[in-house]
Amino acid sequence: MSEKLVNAADQMRKVDSTRLARTGFKTKTYFHMVRMLQKNFGKQNPEYTDYKYWNNNGWTGPVRPGDRILKRNKKS
């Protein structure tokens, strides 16, 4: 048990928390497909709750969530 904790702690120390996490192909593809669905459902019914949430977060527009984080970090 103790050895497992030590190994886990060593792995956590190796992670560089100053760099942004990379998004994999599967996640990007899934996000893009769901984004298309949200945009289409939003056109049909603007009061659709999920569409409002996605739109408020800016995920249905041309700017991606990671782009906003990068811009915010560059200003700092």
CNS distance restraints for C-alpha pairs under 8 A (distance, minus, plus):
assign (resid   1 and name CA) (resid   5 and name CA) 6.50 0.50 0.50
assign (resid   2 and name CA) (resid   6 and name CA) 6.28 0.50 0.50
assign (resid   3 and name CA) (resid   7 and name CA) 6.17 0.50 0.50
assign (resid   4 and name CA) (resid   8 and name CA) 6.12 0.50 0.50
assign (resid   5 and name CA) (resid   9 and name CA) 6.05 0.50 0.50
assign (resid   6 and name CA) (resid  10 and name CA) 6.13 0.50 0.50
assign (resid   7 and name CA) (resid  11 and name CA) 6.26 0.50 0.50
assign (resid   8 and name CA) (resid  12 and name CA) 6.25 0.50 0.50
assign (resid   9 and name CA) (resid  13 and name CA) 6.22 0.50 0.50
assign (resid  10 and name CA) (resid  14 and name CA) 6.46 0.50 0.50
assign (resid  11 and name CA) (resid  15 and name CA) 6.86 0.50 0.50
assign (resid  23 and name CA) (resid  27 and name CA) 6.44 0.50 0.50
assign (resid  23 and name CA) (resid  28 and name CA) 6.66 0.50 0.50
assign (resid  24 and name CA) (resid  28 and name CA) 6.27 0.50 0.50
assign (resid  25 and name CA) (resid  29 and name CA) 6.04 0.50 0.50
assign (resid  26 and name CA) (resid  30 and name CA) 6.11 0.50 0.50
assign (resid  27 and name CA) (resid  31 and name CA) 6.04 0.50 0.50
assign (resid  28 and name CA) (resid  32 and name CA) 6.10 0.50 0.50
assign (resid  29 and name CA) (resid  33 and name CA) 6.24 0.50 0.50
assign (resid  30 and name CA) (resid  34 and name CA) 6.21 0.50 0.50
assign (resid  31 and name CA) (resid  35 and name CA) 5.90 0.50 0.50
assign (resid  32 and name CA) (resid  36 and name CA) 6.28 0.50 0.50
assign (resid  33 and name CA) (resid  37 and name CA) 6.44 0.50 0.50
assign (resid  34 and name CA) (resid  38 and name CA) 6.13 0.50 0.50
assign (resid  35 and name CA) (resid  39 and name CA) 6.19 0.50 0.50
assign (resid  35 and name CA) (resid  59 and name CA) 7.13 0.50 0.50
assign (resid  35 and name CA) (resid  60 and name CA) 6.11 0.50 0.50
assign (resid  36 and name CA) (resid  40 and name CA) 6.24 0.50 0.50
assign (resid  36 and name CA) (resid  60 and name CA) 7.97 0.50 0.50
assign (resid  37 and name CA) (resid  41 and name CA) 6.10 0.50 0.50
assign (resid  38 and name CA) (resid  42 and name CA) 5.89 0.50 0.50
assign (resid  38 and name CA) (resid  50 and name CA) 7.23 0.50 0.50
assign (resid  38 and name CA) (resid  51 and name CA) 5.53 0.50 0.50
assign (resid  38 and name CA) (resid  54 and name CA) 7.44 0.50 0.50
assign (resid  38 and name CA) (resid  60 and name CA) 7.34 0.50 0.50
assign (resid  39 and name CA) (resid  43 and name CA) 6.33 0.50 0.50
assign (resid  39 and name CA) (resid  51 and name CA) 7.08 0.50 0.50
assign (resid  39 and name CA) (resid  60 and name CA) 6.20 0.50 0.50
assign (resid  40 and name CA) (resid  44 and name CA) 6.62 0.50 0.50
assign (resid  41 and name CA) (resid  45 and name CA) 6.07 0.50 0.50
assign (resid  41 and name CA) (resid  46 and name CA) 7.73 0.50 0.50
assign (resid  41 and name CA) (resid  48 and name CA) 7.36 0.50 0.50
assign (resid  41 and name CA) (resid  51 and name CA) 7.16 0.50 0.50
assign (resid  42 and name CA) (resid  46 and name CA) 4.74 0.50 0.50
assign (resid  42 and name CA) (resid  47 and name CA) 7.46 0.50 0.50
assign (resid  42 and name CA) (resid  48 and name CA) 6.32 0.50 0.50
assign (resid  42 and name CA) (resid  51 and name CA) 5.35 0.50 0.50
assign (resid  42 and name CA) (resid  52 and name CA) 7.87 0.50 0.50
assign (resid  46 and name CA) (resid  51 and name CA) 7.06 0.50 0.50
assign (resid  46 and name CA) (resid  52 and name CA) 7.37 0.50 0.50
assign (resid  47 and name CA) (resid  51 and name CA) 7.52 0.50 0.50
assign (resid  47 and name CA) (resid  52 and name CA) 6.90 0.50 0.50
assign (resid  48 and name CA) (resid  52 and name CA) 6.37 0.50 0.50
assign (resid  49 and name CA) (resid  53 and name CA) 6.39 0.50 0.50
assign (resid  50 and name CA) (resid  54 and name CA) 6.17 0.50 0.50
assign (resid  51 and name CA) (resid  55 and name CA) 5.88 0.50 0.50
assign (resid  52 and name CA) (resid  56 and name CA) 5.94 0.50 0.50
assign (resid  53 and name CA) (resid  57 and name CA) 6.32 0.50 0.50
assign (resid  54 and name CA) (resid  58 and name CA) 6.23 0.50 0.50
assign (resid  54 and name CA) (resid  59 and name CA) 5.29 0.50 0.50
assign (resid  54 and name CA) (resid  60 and name CA) 6.14 0.50 0.50
assign (resid  55 and name CA) (resid  59 and name CA) 5.95 0.50 0.50
assign (resid  55 and name CA) (resid  60 and name CA) 5.53 0.50 0.50
assign (resid  55 and name CA) (resid  61 and name CA) 7.47 0.50 0.50
assign (resid  58 and name CA) (resid  63 and name CA) 7.08 0.50 0.50
assign (resid  58 and name CA) (resid  64 and name CA) 7.63 0.50 0.50
assign (resid  58 and name CA) (resid  65 and name CA) 7.51 0.50 0.50
assign (resid  59 and name CA) (resid  63 and name CA) 7.11 0.50 0.50
assign (resid  59 and name CA) (resid  64 and name CA) 6.23 0.50 0.50
assign (resid  59 and name CA) (resid  65 and name CA) 6.61 0.50 0.50
assign (resid  63 and name CA) (resid  67 and name CA) 6.48 0.50 0.50
assign (resid  63 and name CA) (resid  68 and name CA) 7.38 0.50 0.50
assign (resid  64 and name CA) (resid  68 and name CA) 6.90 0.50 0.50
assign (resid  65 and name CA) (resid  69 and name CA) 6.74 0.50 0.50
assign (resid  66 and name CA) (resid  70 and name CA) 6.25 0.50 0.50
assign (resid  67 and name CA) (resid  71 and name CA) 6.25 0.50 0.50
assign (resid  68 and name CA) (resid  72 and name CA) 6.13 0.50 0.50
assign (resid  69 and name CA) (resid  73 and name CA) 6.18 0.50 0.50
assign (resid  70 and name CA) (resid  74 and name CA) 6.21 0.50 0.50
assign (resid  71 and name CA) (resid  75 and name CA) 6.42 0.50 0.50
assign (resid  72 and name CA) (resid  76 and name CA) 6.74 0.50 0.50
